[in-house]
Amino acid sequence: MPYNHVLDADWVFAGAQPQPGQHHVMAKIMRYDEHEIERLYQENLSAARQLLASLPVAEGREPTTKGLNGWVYEQTICHCLSQEMKALGILPGIGEQVPLYGRVKIDLLVGRVAIEIKALGSFGDDAKKYSGYRTKVEQKGWVYCYLTRGETYRPYRLATEEAFGKERAFFLDIQGDWERFVKEVLKSYEGKP
């Protein structure tokens, strides 16, 4: 059963348009939180491993590749974000693995919001790489966000916040960051800076 949490009542404008002179404010009920997303991810990762192990060529061996973790996490985030937006009456066009330049791809593109998604956080010089990508993203008129399950190594967390901007770096090991992420995506999706 999805998590339900009432957000601040003034952050989203959805549904019927207000009449002139009226304020249209709508309370939003979050379908997911950090714990529900983690549960959904783990459940689907386990199912993916079992299904892949059931392939005749796998001979019952479960995959051990880290790529599967990342793919299942991206799909989990895509699903949860899509459901949050649909609950508001927004049917988002979500692109996956969208080319940025050369062989570089953005994990998700939601409207004009480019999102990097990491199941395991940053590694080494990732922040430096993302700073360069951010320039290319912004040249396209997009907004660049980063979302991860968590980042335990403080220098990497700080470097990521510097590369993306603290307001666009989201760590789902922090309670409330899913809600903050959804708000930021909606704000930027609607074309507001």
C-alpha positions in Angstrom: 0.0 0.0 0.0 1.6 3.3 -1.0 2.5 5.8 1.6 0.1 8.8 2.0 1.4 12.1 3.3 -0.3 15.5 3.0 2.1 18.1 1.6 2.0 21.8 2.2 -1.3 23.0 0.7 0.2 25.7 -1.5 2.8 24.0 -3.7 0.9 22.7 -6.6 -1.7 24.0 -9.0 -3.5 21.1 -10.7 -7.1 20.2 -11.6 -9.6 22.8 -12.6 -8.3 26.3 -13.4 -9.4 28.9 -10.9 -11.8 31.6 -11.8 -10.5 35.2 -12.0 -9.9 36.5 -8.5 -9.9 33.0 -7.0 -6.8 31.3 -5.6 -6.5 27.7 -6.6 -4.6 25.8 -3.9 -4.6 22.1 -3.7 -3.3 19.8 -1.0 -1.3 17.0 -2.5 -1.1 13.5 -1.0 2.2 11.9 -1.6 1.9 8.3 -2.8 5.5 7.5 -1.8 8.2 8.3 0.7 11.8 7.3 1.0 10.9 4.0 2.9 8.2 3.0 0.4 10.6 3.6 -2.5 13.3 1.5 -0.9 10.8 -1.3 -0.2 9.5 -1.2 -3.8 13.1 -1.1 -5.2 14.2 -4.1 -3.1 11.1 -6.1 -3.9 11.5 -5.5 -7.7 15.3 -6.1 -7.6 14.6 -9.5 -6.0 11.9 -10.3 -8.6 14.3 -9.2 -11.5 17.0 -11.5 -10.2 14.7 -14.4 -9.8 13.2 -13.9 -13.3 16.6 -13.6 -14.9 17.7 -16.7 -13.1 14.7 -18.6 -14.6 16.0 -18.0 -18.1 17.2 -21.4 -19.6 20.7 -20.0 -20.3 21.1 -18.9 -16.6 20.7 -22.4 -15.3 19.3 -21.1 -12.1 22.1 -18.6 -11.4 21.0 -15.2 -10.2 22.8 -12.2 -11.9 25.5 -10.5 -9.9 26.0 -7.5 -12.1 25.7 -4.0 -10.6 24.0 -2.7 -13.7 20.9 -4.5 -12.8 20.7 -2.7 -9.5 21.0 0.7 -11.3 18.4 -0.2 -13.9 15.9 -1.4 -11.4 16.4 1.7 -9.3 15.9 4.0 -12.3 12.7 2.1 -13.2 11.5 2.4 -9.6 12.1 6.2 -9.5 10.5 6.6 -13.0 7.5 4.6 -11.8 7.1 6.5 -8.5 7.6 9.9 -10.1 5.1 9.1 -12.8 2.5 8.0 -10.3 3.0 11.2 -8.2 2.5 13.3 -11.3 -0.5 11.3 -12.5 -2.1 11.8 -9.1 -2.0 15.5 -9.9 -3.6 15.0 -13.3 -0.2 15.5 -15.1 0.6 12.9 -17.7 4.3 13.3 -18.0 6.3 12.5 -21.1 9.3 10.7 -19.6 12.3 9.9 -21.7 14.8 7.3 -20.6 18.5 7.3 -21.5 18.1 10.5 -23.5 21.2 11.6 -25.4 22.9 14.7 -24.1 26.0 14.8 -26.4 28.3 12.2 -27.9 27.8 8.9 -25.9 26.6 10.8 -22.7 23.0 10.1 -21.8 20.6 11.5 -19.1 18.9 8.8 -17.1 15.5 10.5 -17.2 14.1 13.5 -18.9 10.8 14.7 -17.5 9.6 17.7 -19.5 12.6 19.9 -19.3 14.0 18.2 -16.1 17.1 16.1 -16.7 17.6 13.6 -13.9 20.7 11.6 -13.0 19.7 8.6 -10.8 22.2 6.6 -8.9 21.4 3.5 -6.8 24.8 3.6 -5.0 25.8 7.3 -4.9 28.9 8.9 -6.5 32.3 7.6 -7.2 35.6 9.5 -7.4 35.4 12.3 -9.9 31.7 12.0 -10.7 31.0 15.5 -9.4 33.6 17.0 -11.8 32.0 15.0 -14.7 28.5 16.2 -13.7 29.6 19.8 -13.6 30.6 19.5 -17.2 27.3 17.8 -18.0 25.4 20.5 -16.2 26.8 23.1 -18.6 25.5 21.0 -21.6 22.1 20.4 -19.9 21.6 24.1 -19.2 22.6 25.0 -22.8 19.6 22.9 -23.9 17.4 24.9 -21.5 16.9 22.0 -19.2 17.2 21.8 -15.4 19.7 19.2 -14.0 18.8 17.2 -10.9 20.5 14.3 -9.1 18.8 11.7 -7.1 20.4 8.8 -5.2 19.4 6.2 -2.5 22.1 7.7 -0.3 25.6 8.9 -0.1 27.6 8.0 3.1 30.9 9.5 2.2 30.6 13.2 3.1 33.1 14.6 0.6 31.2 13.0 -2.2 27.9 14.3 -0.9 29.2 17.8 -0.7 30.8 17.6 -4.1 27.5 16.4 -5.6 25.7 19.3 -3.9 28.2 21.7 -5.4 27.9 20.2 -8.9 24.1 20.2 -9.0 23.3 22.9 -6.5 22.1 22.0 -3.1 18.4 22.6 -4.2 18.8 20.0 -7.0 20.7 17.3 -5.3 18.5 14.7 -3.5 19.5 11.9 -1.2 16.8 9.4 -0.3 18.6 8.6 2.9 17.3 11.9 4.2 13.7 11.9 5.2 11.7 14.4 3.2 14.0 14.5 0.2 11.5 12.5 -2.0 8.9 15.2 -1.4 11.5 17.9 -2.0 12.5 16.1 -5.3 8.9 15.9 -6.5 8.3 19.6 -5.7 11.5 20.6 -7.7 10.5 18.4 -10.7 7.0 19.9 -10.7 8.3 23.4 -10.4 10.8 23.0 -13.2 8.4 20.9 -15.3 5.9 23.7 -15.3 8.7 26.0 -16.6 9.3 28.0 -13.4 13.0 28.7 -12.6 
